[in-house]
Amino acid sequence: MKVCIITPIFPPDIGGPATYTYELVKRLKNYKIFIITLTESPIIIDNEVISIKSTINTPIIKSLIKFIKLFSWLVVRRNQYDIAYIQTPDPFGFAALLVLKLLGKPTILKFVGDIAWEFAYNTRRTERFLDDFLHKPDGGIPVKLLMFLQKVVFKKVDVIITPSRYLKNILTAFYNVEPAKIEVIYNAVEFVELKNNKINKKNSIKLICTIGRLIPSKGIDKIIEIMPRILRKYPESKLLIIGDGPDKKRLKDIAEKKGVDNHVVFLGKLKHKDVIKILKSSNLFVLNSKYEGLPHTVIEAMTLKVPVVATAVGGTVEVARNFETGLLVKPYDTKDLVGKIIYALDNEKDMRKIARRAHKMIKHNFSWEYNLKKLENVLNRVTR
């Protein structure tokens, strides 16, 4: 089978679609694959990766040129793929779908999050959680347009794959998608066996790691704001922030204002192997997101037996069960966030037990072998 994967980002860019696509194509050995992406300098892999670029910086013209190039590639290469796997229902995915439908190609969509809500939240057009937002969307015309584009994509694609039951419920409840059209296939992770490379030798040094794009919905600002309270008990602690994004300057300003800039380390974008090393070396992984479809970072921390503290939102609760496989924090509850982090740092023995249970659960439900078979079944069914 020949598969065209359409993704907005690809390594070295970081983010769910980039990581997922890269790991997926390494394992689809019996398929001929080529990838179309907006990443301007994608890493070189065995499969062909086509980068959609534009040298013009005017936003509208730049987007138009990219769409034209996307159309051209899909039409010119139409005999080189049997099915298209679109990684997002954003305008890039919508544009691809228009051409694919004209060509009569089967299409699968990966839905990992509501782009209309993410846009509204990260541009501060709304302060509400996804479920509340979808009951009565706010944010003006741009948000309504994104919701319209999503609805069209959901209606026209053959199958929608979600990485959590939570996201399936979002699609059926708010977008009226038929449940039979949706397949829940978890984001698989690779289990890396590393030697114990803990870098903190002194018990007073606690390394707290968080990973994600530096945008408001990730809630990293609140983790920085509570660092003074953590430092009162563990004065040599460090908050390690992996990732980059438009909120970086604001987050650095918060750290300086709170007087914790010497304890907050912005590591920026890192290679995956370096992310793994730092995560493995940490005492605790914290995810303070306002929303998650199913957080890959939490799953990855669990594969490394790193204890997890995460907000009880979206698909996170499908992997992090409170005091069983992780510690859950009430959204927007700073007191609870502080309390759970301090508890985790104070009770290392209990947290190791929780981390072992999480590892066992992840190994059973999130292996590539198990979830790749489910995806291959969908590919085969759609192309019959």
C-alpha positions, 0 to 999 in steps of 0.5 A: 500500500502507498500512503501519503502523510500530510502533517503541518510539522515534522522533526526537527520541529517539536510537537505531537504531529511531528513526533507521531509521524516520525515514529510512525513512518519508521515502523510502517515497513510494508508500506511505501510512504511519502510525507508532505509538511510545512516544516522548512528544513525537515530531517532526512529519513529513508522515506521522501519528505516534501517541504512546502515552502514560500519565500514571500513573507506577506501572510496571505500571499505566503499561505496562498503559495503554500496551498498551491504547492500542496495542491500541485504535489497531491495532483502530480503524485496522485498515482504514487499513493492509495490513501492520505493520512491527514494529521490535523483538521487545520486550514492546511489539512482542509486544503489537502482534503479538497484536492483529495476528494476531487481525486477520489482518494480515501482519507483518514484524519488524526484528530488530537485537539480542537484547533478553534479552541486552541486558537481562541485560548492561546490568543486570549479570546476565551478563558474557558475550558474546551467543553464549556467553550464548545457549548457556546463558542466565543472569539469572533469570526476567526474562531467561527471560521476554524470551527466551520473548517473542522466541521467540513473536514469531519464530514468529508473524511472516511475515518477519524482517529483519536488518541483518547476516548475523551476526544471521541466524545468531543466529536460526537457530542459537539460536532455530531460525528457518527461514533462508527466513523471514529477509531480510538487508537492511542499514541504509542511510545517506544520503550527505551531502557536506560541505565540509571543516569540520575544527575542529582546526587544530593537529596535537597536538589529536586529536578522538576521537568515540564515539556511543551510548546511555550503557549498559554494553554500549557500553564507553564506560567503557573508552575514558575509562579509557585516555585518560591513555595517549592524553594522554601522546602527544597532551596536547591530545586530546579524547574527544567522547561523543554520547548519553545514558543511565543510565550518564552519572553513572558515566562522569563519575565515571570521567573525574574519577577518572582526571583526564581530565574536562577532556578528556572532553566529554559532548555529550548528545543532539544533532540528527542534523545536529549529530552529522554535523558533529561526526563529520566534524570528528573525527580518529577514530571509536571504537566499543567495544561488547561487541555490535552487530547492525550498527552504524549509527554505524560506517557513518555514520562511513565515509560521511564518510570518518572513520577507524574503530576498533571492537571485532570483535563481531557484525555490525561485522566485516561492515563494518570489516575489519581494516586494510582498511576500519577497525581492529578491536579484540579485545573486552575487550582494553584494550591492543589498544584503546589500540594501535589508537587510537594507531596510527590517530592516528599514521598519518593518511595510512594511515588516510585510505586505509583511510577511502576504501576504507570509503567506497567499500564503504559507497556500494556496499552501503549506499545507500538506493536499493539497500536500499529496493528489497529492502525493497519487494520483501518488503512486496509479497511478504508482502501478496500 
